[in-house]
Amino acid sequence: MILLTNKLNSQILPEIRFSILVLFLIITMVCTKSVFATKYYIDQKRGCDQNSGNIKHPWQSLRSISTHHFDAGDTIFFRNGSQFTSNFEMKDSGTETNPIVLSTYGKGKAPRFTNPVFTQENMGRVLEIKGSFIVVEKLSFHDNPVPPSGLDPKLRHSNVTQMGVIFIHKGANFNVVKNCELSNSPIGIRVRGEHNLITNNYLHDADSITFNWGSIAIVVVGACNEIAFNKIHNYGYFGGSFGLDGAAIELDGEDKLYDAHNINIHHNISSNTKGGFVEITRMTDNVTIAFNVSDDIDKFVGAVGVKNLHIVNNTVIRIRNPDLNQIVFWQLDQFAKRNSEFLIENNLIYINDRVRIYDTQARNWGIKSQPRRNNLYFSPDTDVKTLMGVTMEASDFVCDPQFANLRKERFGLKKSSPALLKGVGAYIGTLPEWKAGIEMPD
């Protein structure tokens, strides 16, 4: 590089020579940073916090992370089979080409993290991400607390908006959480930052938080975030003001910080979530919900004042049988004028006769007039047209989608399926890779 620069010096303009020099310095800095990136190791059984943190002399506790400064490109390895009980923070930032990575090493099950004590300081959070360009992968979080029942009910309710086992703070951008497991984590992942990716995680088995809050797998508050290829199972609960509550994904909860526009929710699978798949309870713009499979209870999408909401190529199954008035889509009437550029297209909707799709007398907040086209509807129990609540569009059709095996919850389509010919539902072409990265049953 130096020889090339010297050779060109007499042939190019000074400002170009300056640009080449700057580029050379940048490349040199990046390469130097990569060379000197450090690997740190944490072993809860064999480590010691007074150690150097290398593989032969690992740290022991999460305290060593919160008190250490990390550089771009550094990796923090947790030994598989370890168990950590605490709250910890990642304050430092990586770069686009050299993120800071939290991962695992050794044999055995993924390292497990919990924070069983709910305090007003950390709200039961385990990992708080305050930096940018951080990758979190292959970790397992479990059994996290809810606000104590002895608190004032209003405080308990407001505490929920501060919860999140993995908590990405405002200003923490371009982070990735992937291949992690969260079990019995009432608010699994909360995203206040921007341009974050939550992908290939398995979140399961969490129920009530307070009387008016069911558990939520992923909460999005910040802008330009992507939620993709996650598996969510058995979130939410029966009870509360609406008869059930919770959701797989919510754009919700924080009036002053809320800015959840430009959100992409795709290729996720959710099952047995009480309260439904996606709930948007603040006004926002540009949300895409595409190629998801939802075998849940109650709504697939509930929206308040969304501009440019596209719901396309999803497979929605509603055949679980609680004694409740369920509806697949809803919008609150007082914000209906704000709901513009709202498209429901190429979705496969399979329901029993207890469910309504767009409108119902029991819940008169159903969607009535938003654009719809090329959706497949079917009910094995009755004429699905009686469950619509609106008139079918000319491009819509009614027929059995021919699932691969409905009883075993295999919602791929047989080769003879009319849905394949019409390009309807989540299973178009090759099947998406929905499996999360660790210890996830089929």
C-alpha angles and dihedrals in degrees: 000000000000093000091048091050093050092049092053096044095092094044105050137060119269093245091054090048088053091051091051090050091050091048090049091051092049092050090048092051093048092048091047091050091050092050093051098041109129132223116216126192131205122194115176094197103041106021135095128206090224090062124099093250097241122133093267093045107031128181119249111209142038089248088078090063097049092051098044129084115228128199130215110282096027119135126207113203122198115201114245112247093035123128122209126190112190148069120268139177137218105207101161126083136224127202133250092264097033111036123177106251131206109197144136141264138189132034128303138049122336116280111266128224131191139160106199097178119082112208133167088244100059105009091217093301117154108187118027115190113202098157132069134244094032123147120205115189143166096005126136124219123188149171104010125178135251128217109289115262091233093068122100107275093238091052092047089052094049092044090067091068088060095052130101128134088216103033118190106194128217108276092030101115140171094024126148128212110187142159093009129138124220118188125183090354105148094203103022108185125002117194117197096152129077136253094018125150123216107187144158095004128143115221118178151157111021125135133174128006102175132343091274099035124069118191119279124202099205129013120193120198103152132069133263098020129150126214110188144158096001126145116219123184136177102356126151129033146239111258140052131090095317099041091253136026144186133065144215092244130009133186092200155094115064118078099186097043100035114124104137101157128136093034123164117199111179146150095011124139122211129181136183093358110156109218093033140252112303129011122184110188102167129061112266145152137237110013122166121196108183142157094004126143115217120184094168143123122267124349128023091193129004115183139188118196100331120168115205101008113170118193106183139161098357127148111222121187121184109173102119109112118225117154093252140112102254128189127184099212130023142168128185109251096223089062098038093108089059091054100091133150085026110160130185108187140159095000126149111219119187116178143160124235093269092069132077122203112205109358140011137174090231090057108026093185095085124132110266112167111019117126115274132175142166097005123153117222128187140163122184090204107051146350101302091212089073089058097050101084088207136055115275118251119242092247094050121094141193122223143118106279091210102229117206092243118344095184092056091044093246102148099180114117133251116243089250093056115130087213090069092054091050096045092240131152135014097293102076116145115333117013117257118246101247100163116115119226107253140046093332118155120224 
